[in-house]
């Protein structure tokens, strides 16, 4: 087929011919088998182009539809990416808070803090039958700590009770070193005599004094002994203290 | 009536025939019927991918039929789409040489009220296969032919979208591209076989 004839057929296909030319071409296609075949192929080619165009158009909309659908599904079933991310954020926050809490706990736990947290004044009335009330006891009940110390110093014969109360008075005045010496004296005397007069009291409060005086190792050792002794007068009190506090203090002592 | 941007059946048909609204119409077909048709295909042994591909071909066939004015509205769009989809899947199963039992069960599943669309489908299958010929041309040729014959742009409009100097250059290029495609069509065994059958 000549280029010219094919060009004419294409022009006919594109409807760019004038009225008379169109009729003439129509006749030619009817009479010429070769032209008819070329005309068929041209029409089929255009059908293929339209089919491909439609195919691409549907494909574009299909992709858009699938994108929209996946966007809508995300909050429902496949919450996984978002939820997972959210869960990770929550977990990270929890870890951060927990970490901060642990760090806070670690840094704020110290012997002095433990002392402040758990120190309770010795109650002369309920803890032990003190017998006859003397001036020292009177001063103690009145929380006149200096008077307790003065009266104790005036005593020619100091027993464990006066030593202990004097130690407690020093303790209440935050004078831990003299308090420790007085409690140690009580313990030493009991050890020598084999008695246990004010033993438990002296043990517990000397431990507290050690904590307050930044001698954690000595204080914890005594408190742990008390925590393991059910018969100890301060067993319950010692066990009210947090094990975590103890562990942290011990860890700090070792590192 | 178009309620909330949703076409009723009659409007959908008109939208498909109006090039400016075809995208919206295709989107509605996907939104309204893709899940329904996909479920059906999967019930008959198709995978998710099969069902999506079958639905895509169903939409293509439906658009082609409607654009050619062959949809007479004797059934609802849903029923018509179902018939097309079943035929496409049935033919696909045949191609895959599935067991006669499955085909029989498929045949039994056909609703008596369904449209017979098998003649459309066989015609469509040939087009579907020939569609690949366009993709044997280079990108510039494909674009020119699609702009002119599918999007119905004028030569002047095409110059604006293509890297060519003027309308004459575009016209010459389009002529050469169509020639190339016609040669491919002429030499395609499927077309040759079809011509022999017609003769």
Interface residues (C-beta under 8 A of the other chain):
Chain A: X6 X7 X10 X14 X37 X38 X40 X41 X42 X44 X45 X46 X47 X48 X49 X50 X51 X52 X53 X54 X55 X56 X57 X58 X59 X60 X61 X62 X64 X65
Chain B: X22 X23 X26 X27 X30 X31 X34 X52 X56 X59 X60 X63 X64 X67 X127 X128 X130 X131 X133 X134 X135 X142 X145 X146 X148 X149 X150 X151 X175 X178 X179 X181 X182 X185 X186 X191 X195
